[in-house]
């Protein structure tokens, strides 16, 4: 059986996301109706999930994510998609409790064993997260699509919004950047087995520390870096919190193979679309190379947690991430007074 899943998709993983500028236009006229007071987090700041308070001690976290194949191996595709979907629960500070599968497959093109392998990959990640796939929905479509509706629980006072950051906070990134570039290299047949193993290691590592980080008083805001790239998701924190961020490019954790490919001009189309959507809100140093900019906007699939925390909490946050296997996590910058801008130095 020689099925290459990426041949069926026009774009893979979180690189399939609708570009930020287009998404803004699509949602511009969506009416903001009266929201129930129990809805703690809705669409107001483009956060990672919706949060609805059930009682004084519990709120439900609800999110969904799905995309077309980013890799050719069906089992790996299922693992990556499931990890990415569950990540939003952790990014809100929640603990996942169950998932529903979202399955769209071209039944006339894919053997049933390939589809079963995709589902098995997703189920394996849910088992690792300690949750069941309790149902779902499937349709026959032109491109393979797989993902999850993920549900979790969080204490209402421990919800980590992207709007909760404070001036003076340090910024910590949990995973290195460059997954989108590796996926572009894969589609061109240029990614080595070692590069593929690196890509798989990062995209299938669950962001479990998010649950514990939410319990730390010094942690003020969290999100995960996915399809809009580091710059895009950091700007969401800046806009939601009415702050300006400064990021030191030299301090960014980067995947070495991705840097090499970026220098050669191998990047995703989504990277340019991302820049077109929010580049006006980013100030870059005059000497910055084009490949460096592409890493800032590179769409991450199942990317790392981006944490805004008080400076005195950085050591504890880094220790939490490192002990959980996120050895490349590091402080990348800080937040200060301002209004929705990113400065890269």
Secondary structure, DSSP 8 states (H G I E B T S, - for coil): ----GGGG-SS-GGGGS--HHHHHHHHTT-------TTEEE-STT--SSEEEE-SSS-EEEEEEEEES-SSS-HHHHHHHHHHHHHHHHHHTT-EEEEEEEEEEE-TTTS-HHHHHHHHHHHHHHHHHHT-EEEEEEEEE-SS-EEEEEEEEEE-GGG---TT---TT-EEEE-S-B-HHHHHHHHHTT---HHHHHHHHHHHT---THHHHHTT-TTEEEEEE--TTHHHHHHHHHHHHHTEEEEE-GGGS-B-HHHHHHHHTT---HHHHHHHHHHGGGEE--TT--HHHHHHHH---SS--EEEEE-GGGHHHHHHHHHHTT-TT-EEEEEEEESSSEEEE-
